[in-house]
Amino acid sequence: MNENKNNYSLLKKQEIKNANHAHKPYWKRMHHSWFFWVFMVLTIVAVIYYIVTIDFSNAPRRESKPTQQNVSP
């Protein structure tokens, strides 16, 4: 009887140990990846740049040549 209790408790401990080491879905553990954080930093920088430049309206533009008007005397 005592041997069965020991086996049962040993099996129970193994089940708990296996349950703790079970793999979670990737979307739950992806924030542990360095790749995720690099992507997040680049995304935040892009959003801040977009906001600061007011929808890219302050982007450099080619200056057009001034038009010359022919004035006859």
PDB file of N, CA, C and O in Angstrom:
ATOM      1  N   MET A   1       0.820  -1.185   0.000  1.00  0.00           N
ATOM      2  CA  MET A   1       0.000   0.000   0.000  1.00  0.00           C
ATOM      3  C   MET A   1       0.870   1.257   0.000  1.00  0.00           C
ATOM      4  O   MET A   1       0.616   2.209  -0.738  1.00  0.00           O
ATOM      5  N   ASN A   2       1.879   1.236   0.828  1.00  0.00           N
ATOM      6  CA  ASN A   2       2.771   2.376   0.920  1.00  0.00           C
ATOM      7  C   ASN A   2       3.498   2.599  -0.401  1.00  0.00           C
ATOM      8  O   ASN A   2       3.741   3.738  -0.800  1.00  0.00           O
ATOM      9  N   GLU A   3       3.842   1.511  -1.073  1.00  0.00           N
ATOM     10  CA  GLU A   3       4.534   1.605  -2.358  1.00  0.00           C
ATOM     11  C   GLU A   3       3.633   2.268  -3.399  1.00  0.00           C
ATOM     12  O   GLU A   3       4.109   3.068  -4.205  1.00  0.00           O
ATOM     13  N   ASN A   4       2.355   1.950  -3.394  1.00  0.00           N
ATOM     14  CA  ASN A   4       1.411   2.580  -4.320  1.00  0.00           C
ATOM     15  C   ASN A   4       1.285   4.080  -4.061  1.00  0.00           C
ATOM     16  O   ASN A   4       1.172   4.867  -5.000  1.00  0.00           O
ATOM     17  N   LYS A   5       1.303   4.473  -2.786  1.00  0.00           N
ATOM     18  CA  LYS A   5       1.241   5.894  -2.450  1.00  0.00           C
ATOM     19  C   LYS A   5       2.466   6.625  -2.968  1.00  0.00           C
ATOM     20  O   LYS A   5       2.367   7.729  -3.504  1.00  0.00           O
ATOM     21  N   ASN A   6       3.623   5.998  -2.803  1.00  0.00           N
ATOM     22  CA  ASN A   6       4.861   6.613  -3.284  1.00  0.00           C
ATOM     23  C   ASN A   6       4.843   6.749  -4.806  1.00  0.00           C
ATOM     24  O   ASN A   6       5.246   7.780  -5.346  1.00  0.00           O
ATOM     25  N   ASN A   7       4.378   5.716  -5.488  1.00  0.00           N
ATOM     26  CA  ASN A   7       4.296   5.778  -6.945  1.00  0.00           C
ATOM     27  C   ASN A   7       3.326   6.863  -7.391  1.00  0.00           C
ATOM     28  O   ASN A   7       3.584   7.597  -8.345  1.00  0.00           O
ATOM     29  N   TYR A   8       2.202   6.948  -6.678  1.00  0.00           N
ATOM     30  CA  TYR A   8       1.191   7.951  -7.022  1.00  0.00           C
ATOM     31  C   TYR A   8       1.752   9.355  -6.820  1.00  0.00           C
ATOM     32  O   TYR A   8       1.577  10.226  -7.673  1.00  0.00           O
ATOM     33  N   SER A   9       2.418   9.572  -5.705  1.00  0.00           N
ATOM     34  CA  SER A   9       2.976  10.901  -5.442  1.00  0.00           C
ATOM     35  C   SER A   9       4.094  11.235  -6.426  1.00  0.00           C
ATOM     36  O   SER A   9       4.247  12.389  -6.825  1.00  0.00           O
ATOM     37  N   LEU A  10       4.876  10.224  -6.819  1.00  0.00           N
ATOM     38  CA  LEU A  10       5.932  10.437  -7.802  1.00  0.00           C
ATOM     39  C   LEU A  10       5.330  10.801  -9.158  1.00  0.00           C
ATOM     40  O   LEU A  10       5.812  11.710  -9.834  1.00  0.00           O
ATOM     41  N   LEU A  11       4.281  10.092  -9.548  1.00  0.00           N
ATOM     42  CA  LEU A  11       3.604  10.403 -10.810  1.00  0.00           C
ATOM     43  C   LEU A  11       2.983  11.796 -10.771  1.00  0.00           C
ATOM     44  O   LEU A  11       3.021  12.524 -11.763  1.00  0.00           O
ATOM     45  N   LYS A  12       2.417  12.161  -9.637  1.00  0.00           N
ATOM     46  CA  LYS A  12       1.801  13.478  -9.488  1.00  0.00           C
ATOM     47  C   LYS A  12       2.858  14.576  -9.630  1.00  0.00           C
ATOM     48  O   LYS A  12       2.616  15.594 -10.279  1.00  0.00           O
ATOM     49  N   LYS A  13       4.023  14.367  -9.026  1.00  0.00           N
ATOM     50  CA  LYS A  13       5.112  15.348  -9.132  1.00  0.00           C
ATOM     51  C   LYS A  13       5.584  15.476 -10.579  1.00  0.00           C
ATOM     52  O   LYS A  13       5.859  16.582 -11.044  1.00  0.00           O
ATOM     53  N   GLN A  14       5.677  14.363 -11.285  1.00  0.00           N
ATOM     54  CA  GLN A  14       6.102  14.398 -12.686  1.00  0.00           C
ATOM     55  C   GLN A  14       5.078  15.126 -13.552  1.00  0.00           C
ATOM     56  O   GLN A  14       5.444  15.874 -14.459  1.00  0.00           O
ATOM     57  N   GLU A  15       3.798  14.907 -13.272  1.00  0.00           N
ATOM     58  CA  GLU A  15       2.752  15.605 -14.027  1.00  0.00           C
ATOM     59  C   GLU A  15       2.842  17.110 -13.825  1.00  0.00           C
ATOM     60  O   GLU A  15       2.716  17.885 -14.773  1.00  0.00           O
ATOM     61  N   ILE A  16       3.061  17.511 -12.584  1.00  0.00           N
ATOM     62  CA  ILE A  16       3.178  18.940 -12.284  1.00  0.00           C
ATOM     63  C   ILE A  16       4.406  19.517 -12.982  1.00  0.00           C
ATOM     64  O   ILE A  16       4.348  20.606 -13.553  1.00  0.00           O
ATOM     65  N   LYS A  17       5.509  18.788 -12.936  1.00  0.00           N
ATOM     66  CA  LYS A  17       6.736  19.243 -13.578  1.00  0.00           C
ATOM     67  C   LYS A  17       6.535  19.367 -15.085  1.00  0.00           C
ATOM     68  O   LYS A  17       6.973  20.349 -15.684  1.00  0.00           O
ATOM     69  N   ASN A  18       5.885  18.396 -15.700  1.00  0.00           N
ATOM     70  CA  ASN A  18       5.625  18.438 -17.137  1.00  0.00           C
ATOM     71  C   ASN A  18       4.662  19.561 -17.500  1.00  0.00           C
ATOM     72  O   ASN A  18       4.799  20.189 -18.550  1.00  0.00           O
ATOM     73  N   ALA A  19       3.696  19.811 -16.635  1.00  0.00           N
ATOM     74  CA  ALA A  19       2.728  20.881 -16.902  1.00  0.00           C
ATOM     75  C   ALA A  19       3.407  22.237 -16.864  1.00  0.00           C
ATOM     76  O   ALA A  19       3.054  23.123 -17.643  1.00  0.00           O
ATOM     77  N   ASN A  20       4.375  22.419 -15.976  1.00  0.00           N
ATOM     78  CA  ASN A  20       5.092  23.687 -15.883  1.00  0.00           C
ATOM     79  C   ASN A  20       5.986  23.926 -17.087  1.00  0.00           C
ATOM     80  O   ASN A  20       6.242  25.076 -17.444  1.00  0.00           O
ATOM     81  N   HIS A  21       6.456  22.882 -17.709  1.00  0.00           N
ATOM     82  CA  HIS A  21       7.360  23.013 -18.850  1.00  0.00           C
ATOM     83  C   HIS A  21       6.642  22.906 -20.183  1.00  0.00           C
ATOM     84  O   HIS A  21       7.284  22.850 -21.232  1.00  0.00           O
ATOM     85  N   ALA A  22       5.331  22.879 -20.155  1.00  0.00           N
ATOM     86  CA  ALA A  22       4.578  22.802 -21.407  1.00  0.00           C
ATOM     87  C   ALA A  22       4.784  24.092 -22.191  1.00  0.00           C
ATOM     88  O   ALA A  22       4.870  25.176 -21.614  1.00  0.00           O
ATOM     89  N   HIS A  23       4.862  23.962 -23.501  1.00  0.00           N
ATOM     90  CA  HIS A  23       5.079  25.139 -24.344  1.00  0.00           C
ATOM     91  C   HIS A  23       3.798  25.935 -24.474  1.00  0.00           C
ATOM     92  O   HIS A  23       2.721  25.391 -24.715  1.00  0.00           O
ATOM     93  N   LYS A  24       3.945  27.238 -24.308  1.00  0.00           N
ATOM     94  CA  LYS A  24       2.823  28.145 -24.509  1.00  0.00           C
ATOM     95  C   LYS A  24       2.774  28.492 -25.992  1.00  0.00           C
ATOM     96  O   LYS A  24       3.763  28.317 -26.704  1.00  0.00           O
ATOM     97  N   PRO A  25       1.639  28.980 -26.459  1.00  0.00           N
ATOM     98  CA  PRO A  25       1.577  29.431 -27.856  1.00  0.00           C
ATOM     99  C   PRO A  25       2.582  30.553 -28.090  1.00  0.00           C
ATOM    100  O   PRO A  25       2.931  31.285 -27.164  1.00  0.00           O
ATOM    101  N   TYR A  26       3.044  30.685 -29.329  1.00  0.00           N
ATOM    102  CA  TYR A  26       4.092  31.663 -29.642  1.00  0.00           C
ATOM    103  C   TYR A  26       3.664  33.089 -29.320  1.00  0.00           C
ATOM    104  O   TYR A  26       4.472  33.875 -28.824  1.00  0.00           O
ATOM    105  N   TRP A  27       2.413  33.436 -29.591  1.00  0.00           N
ATOM    106  CA  TRP A  27       1.973  34.810 -29.363  1.00  0.00           C
ATOM    107  C   TRP A  27       1.990  35.187 -27.892  1.00  0.00           C
ATOM    108  O   TRP A  27       1.983  36.373 -27.564  1.00  0.00           O
ATOM    109  N   LYS A  28       2.013  34.193 -26.987  1.00  0.00           N
ATOM    110  CA  LYS A  28       2.093  34.495 -25.559  1.00  0.00           C
ATOM    111  C   LYS A  28       3.531  34.664 -25.080  1.00  0.00           C
ATOM    112  O   LYS A  28       3.771  35.286 -24.046  1.00  0.00           O
ATOM    113  N   ARG A  29       4.479  34.118 -25.819  1.00  0.00           N
ATOM    114  CA  ARG A  29       5.870  34.195 -25.362  1.00  0.00           C
ATOM    115  C   ARG A  29       6.761  34.983 -26.303  1.00  0.00           C
ATOM    116  O   ARG A  29       7.974  35.030 -26.095  1.00  0.00           O
ATOM    117  N   MET A  30       6.196  35.611 -27.341  1.00  0.00           N
ATOM    118  CA  MET A  30       7.028  36.302 -28.314  1.00  0.00           C
ATOM    119  C   MET A  30       7.675  37.560 -27.756  1.00  0.00           C
ATOM    120  O   MET A  30       8.686  38.009 -28.295  1.00  0.00           O
ATOM    121  N   HIS A  31       7.125  38.149 -26.688  1.00  0.00           N
ATOM    122  CA  HIS A  31       7.723  39.357 -26.134  1.00  0.00           C
ATOM    123  C   HIS A  31       9.055  39.068 -25.439  1.00  0.00           C
ATOM    124  O   HIS A  31       9.721  39.997 -24.982  1.00  0.00           O
ATOM    125  N   HIS A  32       9.446  37.822 -25.355  1.00  0.00           N
ATOM    126  CA  HIS A  32      10.758  37.470 -24.799  1.00  0.00           C
ATOM    127  C   HIS A  32      11.844  37.473 -25.870  1.00  0.00           C
ATOM    128  O   HIS A  32      13.023  37.307 -25.559  1.00  0.00           O
ATOM    129  N   SER A  33      11.459  37.658 -27.106  1.00  0.00           N
ATOM    130  CA  SER A  33      12.404  37.605 -28.222  1.00  0.00           C
ATOM    131  C   SER A  33      13.005  38.985 -28.484  1.00  0.00           C
ATOM    132  O   SER A  33      12.299  39.991 -28.409  1.00  0.00           O
ATOM    133  N   TRP A  34      14.297  39.043 -28.788  1.00  0.00           N
ATOM    134  CA  TRP A  34      14.946  40.318 -29.099  1.00  0.00           C
ATOM    135  C   TRP A  34      14.412  40.888 -30.412  1.00  0.00           C
ATOM    136  O   TRP A  34      14.354  42.106 -30.585  1.00  0.00           O
ATOM    137  N   PHE A  35      14.025  40.017 -31.324  1.00  0.00           N
ATOM    138  CA  PHE A  35      13.499  40.446 -32.613  1.00  0.00           C
ATOM    139  C   PHE A  35      12.218  41.257 -32.430  1.00  0.00           C
ATOM    140  O   PHE A  35      12.017  42.263 -33.111  1.00  0.00           O
ATOM    141  N   PHE A  36      11.372  40.834 -31.535  1.00  0.00           N
ATOM    142  CA  PHE A  36      10.121  41.540 -31.244  1.00  0.00           C
ATOM    143  C   PHE A  36      10.412  42.955 -30.750  1.00  0.00           C
ATOM    144  O   PHE A  36       9.778  43.911 -31.196  1.00  0.00           O
ATOM    145  N   TRP A  37      11.367  43.092 -29.834  1.00  0.00           N
ATOM    146  CA  TRP A  37      11.656  44.401 -29.262  1.00  0.00           C
ATOM    147  C   TRP A  37      12.315  45.328 -30.271  1.00  0.00           C
ATOM    148  O   TRP A  37      12.062  46.533 -30.251  1.00  0.00           O
ATOM    149  N   VAL A  38      13.152  44.797 -31.150  1.00  0.00           N
ATOM    150  CA  VAL A  38      13.734  45.631 -32.215  1.00  0.00           C
ATOM    151  C   VAL A  38      12.619  46.157 -33.107  1.00  0.00           C
ATOM    152  O   VAL A  38      12.601  47.338 -33.451  1.00  0.00           O
ATOM    153  N   PHE A  39      11.702  45.294 -33.477  1.00  0.00           N
ATOM    154  CA  PHE A  39      10.569  45.699 -34.306  1.00  0.00           C
ATOM    155  C   PHE A  39       9.733  46.757 -33.600  1.00  0.00           C
ATOM    156  O   PHE A  39       9.321  47.732 -34.230  1.00  0.00           O
ATOM    157  N   MET A  40       9.473  46.589 -32.314  1.00  0.00           N
ATOM    158  CA  MET A  40       8.668  47.553 -31.565  1.00  0.00           C
ATOM    159  C   MET A  40       9.351  48.920 -31.493  1.00  0.00           C
ATOM    160  O   MET A  40       8.695  49.949 -31.655  1.00  0.00           O
ATOM    161  N   VAL A  41      10.655  48.934 -31.254  1.00  0.00           N
ATOM    162  CA  VAL A  41      11.381  50.202 -31.182  1.00  0.00           C
ATOM    163  C   VAL A  41      11.333  50.911 -32.529  1.00  0.00           C
ATOM    164  O   VAL A  41      11.091  52.117 -32.584  1.00  0.00           O
ATOM    165  N   LEU A  42      11.563  50.174 -33.619  1.00  0.00           N
ATOM    166  CA  LEU A  42      11.511  50.784 -34.948  1.00  0.00           C
ATOM    167  C   LEU A  42      10.111  51.299 -35.274  1.00  0.00           C
ATOM    168  O   LEU A  42       9.970  52.343 -35.911  1.00  0.00           O
ATOM    169  N   THR A  43       9.095  50.589 -34.853  1.00  0.00           N
ATOM    170  CA  THR A  43       7.721  51.023 -35.086  1.00  0.00           C
ATOM    171  C   THR A  43       7.421  52.309 -34.319  1.00  0.00           C
ATOM    172  O   THR A  43       6.811  53.230 -34.864  1.00  0.00           O
ATOM    173  N   ILE A  44       7.841  52.374 -33.079  1.00  0.00           N
ATOM    174  CA  ILE A  44       7.605  53.572 -32.272  1.00  0.00           C
ATOM    175  C   ILE A  44       8.355  54.764 -32.847  1.00  0.00           C
ATOM    176  O   ILE A  44       7.819  55.871 -32.887  1.00  0.00           O
ATOM    177  N   VAL A  45       9.590  54.551 -33.293  1.00  0.00           N
ATOM    178  CA  VAL A  45      10.358  55.632 -33.919  1.00  0.00           C
ATOM    179  C   VAL A  45       9.646  56.120 -35.181  1.00  0.00           C
ATOM    180  O   VAL A  45       9.567  57.326 -35.419  1.00  0.00           O
ATOM    181  N   ALA A  46       9.134  55.202 -35.982  1.00  0.00           N
ATOM    182  CA  ALA A  46       8.425  55.588 -37.206  1.00  0.00           C
ATOM    183  C   ALA A  46       7.164  56.385 -36.886  1.00  0.00           C
ATOM    184  O   ALA A  46       6.869  57.365 -37.570  1.00  0.00           O
ATOM    185  N   VAL A  47       6.425  55.989 -35.873  1.00  0.00           N
ATOM    186  CA  VAL A  47       5.206  56.708 -35.489  1.00  0.00           C
ATOM    187  C   VAL A  47       5.553  58.109 -34.981  1.00  0.00           C
ATOM    188  O   VAL A  47       4.883  59.080 -35.333  1.00  0.00           O
ATOM    189  N   ILE A  48       6.586  58.215 -34.165  1.00  0.00           N
ATOM    190  CA  ILE A  48       6.997  59.523 -33.650  1.00  0.00           C
ATOM    191  C   ILE A  48       7.459  60.420 -34.794  1.00  0.00           C
ATOM    192  O   ILE A  48       7.126  61.605 -34.815  1.00  0.00           O
ATOM    193  N   TYR A  49       8.208  59.887 -35.732  1.00  0.00           N
ATOM    194  CA  TYR A  49       8.661  60.665 -36.895  1.00  0.00           C
ATOM    195  C   TYR A  49       7.466  61.141 -37.709  1.00  0.00           C
ATOM    196  O   TYR A  49       7.439  62.285 -38.164  1.00  0.00           O
ATOM    197  N   TYR A  50       6.493  60.284 -37.892  1.00  0.00           N
ATOM    198  CA  TYR A  50       5.289  60.637 -38.646  1.00  0.00           C
ATOM    199  C   TYR A  50       4.535  61.772 -37.963  1.00  0.00           C
ATOM    200  O   TYR A  50       4.061  62.690 -38.633  1.00  0.00           O
ATOM    201  N   ILE A  51       4.420  61.721 -36.653  1.00  0.00           N
ATOM    202  CA  ILE A  51       3.705  62.752 -35.913  1.00  0.00           C
ATOM    203  C   ILE A  51       4.478  64.072 -35.925  1.00  0.00           C
ATOM    204  O   ILE A  51       3.893  65.135 -36.129  1.00  0.00           O
ATOM    205  N   VAL A  52       5.785  64.001 -35.706  1.00  0.00           N
ATOM    206  CA  VAL A  52       6.598  65.215 -35.643  1.00  0.00           C
ATOM    207  C   VAL A  52       6.633  65.922 -36.988  1.00  0.00           C
ATOM    208  O   VAL A  52       6.625  67.152 -37.031  1.00  0.00           O
ATOM    209  N   THR A  53       6.672  65.190 -38.068  1.00  0.00           N
ATOM    210  CA  THR A  53       6.759  65.819 -39.380  1.00  0.00           C
ATOM    211  C   THR A  53       5.392  66.197 -39.934  1.00  0.00           C
ATOM    212  O   THR A  53       5.293  66.609 -41.090  1.00  0.00           O
ATOM    213  N   ILE A  54       4.353  66.069 -39.147  1.00  0.00           N
ATOM    214  CA  ILE A  54       2.991  66.428 -39.535  1.00  0.00           C
ATOM    215  C   ILE A  54       2.635  65.739 -40.844  1.00  0.00           C
ATOM    216  O   ILE A  54       2.481  66.391 -41.878  1.00  0.00           O
ATOM    217  N   ASP A  55       2.507  64.442 -40.795  1.00  0.00           N
ATOM    218  CA  ASP A  55       2.116  63.620 -41.944  1.00  0.00           C
ATOM    219  C   ASP A  55       3.093  63.753 -43.111  1.00  0.00           C
ATOM    220  O   ASP A  55       2.671  63.727 -44.267  1.00  0.00           O
ATOM    221  N   PHE A  56       4.341  63.889 -42.841  1.00  0.00           N
ATOM    222  CA  PHE A  56       5.393  64.019 -43.845  1.00  0.00           C
ATOM    223  C   PHE A  56       5.253  65.302 -44.667  1.00  0.00           C
ATOM    224  O   PHE A  56       5.838  65.404 -45.745  1.00  0.00           O
ATOM    225  N   SER A  57       4.502  66.265 -44.184  1.00  0.00           N
ATOM    226  CA  SER A  57       4.332  67.490 -44.959  1.00  0.00           C
ATOM    227  C   SER A  57       5.570  68.379 -44.895  1.00  0.00           C
ATOM    228  O   SER A  57       5.703  69.302 -45.697  1.00  0.00           O
ATOM    229  N   ASN A  58       6.465  68.121 -43.970  1.00  0.00           N
ATOM    230  CA  ASN A  58       7.701  68.899 -43.880  1.00  0.00           C
ATOM    231  C   ASN A  58       8.859  68.211 -44.589  1.00  0.00           C
ATOM    232  O   ASN A  58      10.020  68.554 -44.365  1.00  0.00           O
ATOM    233  N   ALA A  59       8.555  67.269 -45.419  1.00  0.00           N
ATOM    234  CA  ALA A  59       9.609  66.566 -46.144  1.00  0.00           C
ATOM    235  C   ALA A  59      10.268  67.530 -47.136  1.00  0.00           C
ATOM    236  O   ALA A  59       9.612  68.441 -47.641  1.00  0.00           O
ATOM    237  N   PRO A  60      11.543  67.337 -47.414  1.00  0.00           N
ATOM    238  CA  PRO A  60      12.222  68.232 -48.366  1.00  0.00           C
ATOM    239  C   PRO A  60      11.549  68.173 -49.739  1.00  0.00           C
ATOM    240  O   PRO A  60      11.147  67.107 -50.206  1.00  0.00           O
ATOM    241  N   ARG A  61      11.441  69.314 -50.357  1.00  0.00           N
ATOM    242  CA  ARG A  61      10.817  69.404 -51.677  1.00  0.00           C
ATOM    243  C   ARG A  61      11.794  70.026 -52.662  1.00  0.00           C
ATOM    244  O   ARG A  61      12.708  70.765 -52.296  1.00  0.00           O
ATOM    245  N   ARG A  62      11.564  69.697 -53.913  1.00  0.00           N
ATOM    246  CA  ARG A  62      12.343  70.348 -54.955  1.00  0.00           C
ATOM    247  C   ARG A  62      11.774  71.744 -55.155  1.00  0.00           C
ATOM    248  O   ARG A  62      10.565  71.941 -55.278  1.00  0.00           O
ATOM    249  N   GLU A  63      12.679  72.694 -55.182  1.00  0.00           N
ATOM    250  CA  GLU A  63      12.194  74.056 -55.398  1.00  0.00           C
ATOM    251  C   GLU A  63      11.971  74.263 -56.888  1.00  0.00           C
ATOM    252  O   GLU A  63      12.819  73.923 -57.713  1.00  0.00           O
ATOM    253  N   SER A  64      10.834  74.817 -57.210  1.00  0.00           N
ATOM    254  CA  SER A  64      10.553  75.084 -58.622  1.00  0.00           C
ATOM    255  C   SER A  64      11.228  76.391 -59.026  1.00  0.00           C
ATOM    256  O   SER A  64      11.400  77.305 -58.219  1.00  0.00           O
ATOM    257  N   LYS A  65      11.599  76.446 -60.284  1.00  0.00           N
ATOM    258  CA  LYS A  65      12.240  77.665 -60.792  1.00  0.00           C
ATOM    259  C   LYS A  65      11.184  78.763 -60.888  1.00  0.00           C
ATOM    260  O   LYS A  65      10.046  78.521 -61.289  1.00  0.00           O
ATOM    261  N   PRO A  66      11.578  79.947 -60.520  1.00  0.00           N
ATOM    262  CA  PRO A  66      10.605  81.032 -60.621  1.00  0.00           C
ATOM    263  C   PRO A  66      10.258  81.286 -62.091  1.00  0.00           C
ATOM    264  O   PRO A  66      11.125  81.266 -62.965  1.00  0.00           O
ATOM    265  N   THR A  67       9.011  81.516 -62.328  1.00  0.00           N
ATOM    266  CA  THR A  67       8.583  81.770 -63.703  1.00  0.00           C
ATOM    267  C   THR A  67       8.898  83.208 -64.077  1.00  0.00           C
ATOM    268  O   THR A  67       8.710  84.131 -63.283  1.00  0.00           O
ATOM    269  N   GLN A  68       9.376  83.378 -65.291  1.00  0.00           N
ATOM    270  CA  GLN A  68       9.688  84.718 -65.777  1.00  0.00           C
ATOM    271  C   GLN A  68       8.528  85.223 -66.605  1.00  0.00           C
ATOM    272  O   GLN A  68       8.028  84.531 -67.492  1.00  0.00           O
ATOM    273  N   GLN A  69       8.122  86.397 -66.312  1.00  0.00           N
ATOM    274  CA  GLN A  69       7.052  87.001 -67.078  1.00  0.00           C
ATOM    275  C   GLN A  69       7.631  87.984 -68.068  1.00  0.00           C
ATOM    276  O   GLN A  69       8.412  88.870 -67.720  1.00  0.00           O
ATOM    277  N   ASN A  70       7.238  87.809 -69.274  1.00  0.00           N
ATOM    278  CA  ASN A  70       7.711  88.758 -70.316  1.00  0.00           C
ATOM    279  C   ASN A  70       6.833  89.994 -70.253  1.00  0.00           C
ATOM    280  O   ASN A  70       5.621  89.961 -70.469  1.00  0.00           O
ATOM    281  N   VAL A  71       7.493  91.042 -69.956  1.00  0.00           N
ATOM    282  CA  VAL A  71       6.782  92.312 -69.889  1.00  0.00           C
ATOM    283  C   VAL A  71       7.226  93.143 -71.085  1.00  0.00           C
ATOM    284  O   VAL A  71       8.413  93.428 -71.239  1.00  0.00           O
ATOM    285  N   SER A  72       6.275  93.531 -71.932  1.00  0.00           N
ATOM    286  CA  SER A  72       6.645  94.341 -73.089  1.00  0.00           C
ATOM    287  C   SER A  72       6.489  95.824 -72.743  1.00  0.00           C
ATOM    288  O   SER A  72       5.482  96.240 -72.170  1.00  0.00           O
ATOM    289  N   PRO A  73       7.504  96.606 -73.102  1.00  0.00           N
ATOM    290  CA  PRO A  73       7.471  98.045 -72.770  1.00  0.00           C
ATOM    291  C   PRO A  73       6.566  98.852 -73.662  1.00  0.00           C
ATOM    292  O   PRO A  73       6.450 100.065 -73.489  1.00  0.00           O
TER     293      PRO A  73
END
